[in-house]
Amino acid sequence: MRLTTSRKWIGRKWRPRLATVVVAILIMVMALPLVGLFFFRLYENQLIRQTEAELIAQGAAIAAIYAQDVRDAGIPQEKLGAAMPQANASASRSVDPGRSVDPGRSIDPGYRPIEPRLDLASDYVLPTRPAAVAATADPVFAAIGARLSGILDATQKTTLAGFRLLDPRGVVIAGRNEVGLSLADVEEVREALTGRHASALRLRIPDQPTPPLYSVSRGTKVRVFVALPVAVDGRVAGVVYVSRTPNNIVKHLYGERGKVTLAAIAILGGTLLIGLVFLRTVSRPIYALIDRTQRIAAGDRDAIRPLDHHGTYEMAELSAAFLDMAEKLQARSDSIQTFATHVSHELKSPLTAIQGAAELLRDSGSAMDDAERRRFSNNIVTDAGRLNLLVRRLLELARAENRAPSGETTSIGAVLALLPIDNRLAVRVEAGGDLTLRISAENGAIVLANLIDNSARHGATQVSVTAANAEGRATILVDDDGAGISPSNRTRIFEPFFTTRRDSGGTGMGLGIVLALLKAHDGTIRLVDSERGTRFEINLPVV
């Protein structure tokens, strides 16, 4: 394809096609939910805290039962552990030293709520829980643990949580295979033995291989541990040590696979709908408009017509503006072509006459008498003057067509005051002489001077001007009492170079200059019927 001037101006810089941009947007729309699977830390963290809250609730229930059994057993205080901290100084915290402590809040002294505080983003994940070491449990506490073992086993089957019941020294008194072993060195247990609740995230020990898809979830690799101190008479009577693996987000989504499938179908359908709407309303009209411009550039006049489908209001406006521009350019091209034909014809006649007279003078001038030589010389001067006049009028026409509105205003009275007195006829303003027009006085004078000169050359003795304002535009009637215009010439008077007085020096460009000047100021002129002479109607915007 030939590289046009406009393409050179735009340059060869790479730019994506509209289709590429649309496809990229659609891929991004489809990928957003998939990418979101790798950034679900917030939701996964919520699962962690949900697990911690459930363990706290279950541990609190077990702690209440254990505390009641300790009271019923009448165990002396010297066998109990450390003193519980004051209520206003107690804190619920994890064992991570980087974690801030949540101080007790001013609420009803009868309530001691424990809020879940674990956070995957900020809490350090501890190694797997250290193994319990050998120890000896106090027989009194061991008896209580034996009584509660059945309750813990039954609860574990339902909640899937691991329960360990520890005495005041951290020895397991209930809890499957670790009864009689000590967990006192475990960080969260050590914290609970001092009377403070502690939570921790630890790496879990999987009892089966982790599915590959679960590797995207950090939560599947950790286990939540909660250690709750059991308070009896203001002292630590033991610890309820609870743990459970949080629900895996992928597993959770699998459990909601029906809804997830519907969501995926909705996303895919929405993406396809977006693509279809974009193709229908943007992409297809743009490519149609590009094809239309290429056809118009190749000279196909049939291409100057509205698109079959515009898609959007903006595209319809763009298409209309482009076709309007194409029509004006085509009309301008036709006008230039016709104008060039007229110009060549008008200039050729005097040039041919000058050339013929000059050749006769050159070849036969010596044989001519003075009268003949003077006649041929006068012909050359006359035709040269006509050429000079034609060139001058062409320049005036060019200036009129390219003259932009200056924003100045004037009135008919002010315009007539600029015109020299013409003794051939009288000019009279009938009405509207003070009406303010959106045209400069100089340009208004050019318009009226050409019309008045035409009237004088066609035998008029009087010209009358009448102006009236209607809805922001002025209608100006210019009448004369001259010979008028014959019906056969009425349709041709605005054609360039058309004149009925060529033999007296007429160029046929006066009305063309008037028409071009009025068009430049959003005005019009037309010939209207009149009972006598000639009447022109001018329409111009008013202030």
PyMOL commands that set and color helices and strands:
alter all, ss='L'
color gray80, all
select helices_A, chain A and resi 5-10+18-39+41-73+77-79+139-159+176-178+187-193+212-216+218-221+249-255+257-297+301-303+313-367+370-401+412-418+441-457+487-489+502-504+510-520
alter helices_A, ss='H'
color red, helices_A
select strands_A, chain A and resi 91-94+102-103+133-134+162-166+172-174+181-182+197-203+222-232+235-244+410-411+426-431+436-437+462-470+473-480+524-528+535-541
alter strands_A, ss='S'
color yellow, strands_A
deselect
rebuild
show_as cartoon
